[in-house]
Amino acid sequence: MVMRVQPRAPTVRYAVPRLPEGWELPEETMPESVLHDEAVALLKAVLTFWAARSASTLVVRNLAVRWDEHHPNVGVDPDISVLSPVPPEGKGLRSLRTWEEGHLAPLVAVEVVSETNPRKDYIIAPDKYAASGTRELWVFDPLLSGPSSHGGPFRLQVWQRDEQNQFTRVYAGEGPAYSEALQAHIVVTDDARKIRIAENAEATRFWLTAEEAERAAKEAERAAKEAERAAKEAALARLAELEKIIERGAK
């Protein structure tokens, strides 16, 4: 039997201009749905607890990223940005300006698709992040609100920058997907309403929030105390049994 090799999907690459018309940051903050806010809040809590282990990483929400000193109104404002190393201003940072010393483009940027304007995250966002120098972009579409163009909509997309400075979509589907930047797996959870991060593709070892880690530590402490108490009770019962045996032998 002749085996037919499935042809690989073609890859499209094109140069992205740094300053197209219409890339200016909006002056007003756009309203977010409850679904959008909850998805962003959970992921930020997970990343913040992970980043707390290192002084060189900062996780921020809705921080403007700008990359051209002569056109500072041009930029992008990710739902979540992972910054490493941390800019000199630390938590006092008001916007990221990549032309300034110590201001590097995000290690990871995350966009949760808004059902009121999905085109922004599907069509415009990848080009803007490509121009900004961002290393990795995640686009999460919990309601599959995105357009059907380019094969969509997709629940999860991952874009990565390679050593040749090419920004390529390396994953589009239901997940899990691998993050080269974090060396971990992005997993869709909660009936596709949220995403989390796991150490393995099987999602048996999730990264925790600070609250979850504290709760897990308390549960482990409680379980250890229960095991210690059970061991003591078993030892006492065994001792009592031995005493009875000795007492019967003495008679």
Steps between C-alpha positions, in 0.01 A plus 500: 500500500631843411509740795402854415681773686271780613643827366592759760288812518667791323651780705443863406759756602503870428677809625309702757536880497579657833250787475187434291216749518243409763742343748465782751402398851140587592460783746212331681500163674264258328243325724557130570245223544489291818628199302794702366584645842488163679722332240758778523485518881566127546791488257656814648474350851673182381778688322547745787557220752741331258687829442527565875771233519731724301585869538563520126140448381195726524142422392276796412155558358399751230841665488568697181791368293659760271789445260561821303631808680385734223146357498428422867125478439554186294493191716306210643356429843493126575249358744806350675872558449787299646803726522847356549725661600301749705536862378686739735172654622379166631139510613503876442510439125233696312571376147761293324714704258739263327733777384590576863774327697372190680165499317484171308196384306282249691623145540135394471189698411147364538183614327156370593274553200211740548178393330429864417824545304659162419667630183740703715648192666494279190611731221665807651659370822749254346644770272528747788673251725730403215599865460536554876765232549284287731647152527177301537128577461204296623155571358217333692150502351267338758180556300651437155399851400778544247459521123503194275779646289842335531327178610355638822354537745747331734470453872871554551777642284870527581737725307876483553806694386796299377869585480451652154246747651211329321173507691307185412180336616621165630167376640128546432245266653331385818822456701711409682777701336863533598652830610867521411531820702373345824603139429149388595166404348198726445182308582138595432285432808161570662289400198729705273437818699852534646860405439756379747864392491620147567842342527391217271273462197276257694421788738555296815731760657352848477669822600311643797388841614629626835161423656496148358856437617414615853190279503701203372766555767235507773340186362838324492567608859158375609555167321844463665350562845222249430759242394710569811196464727398177328852364539502584871160338551617186318817489711301536824257229389789268422661577837175424679473171312856404597431584864197269496710219349767546768237511771341173379845338484577602856195317624 
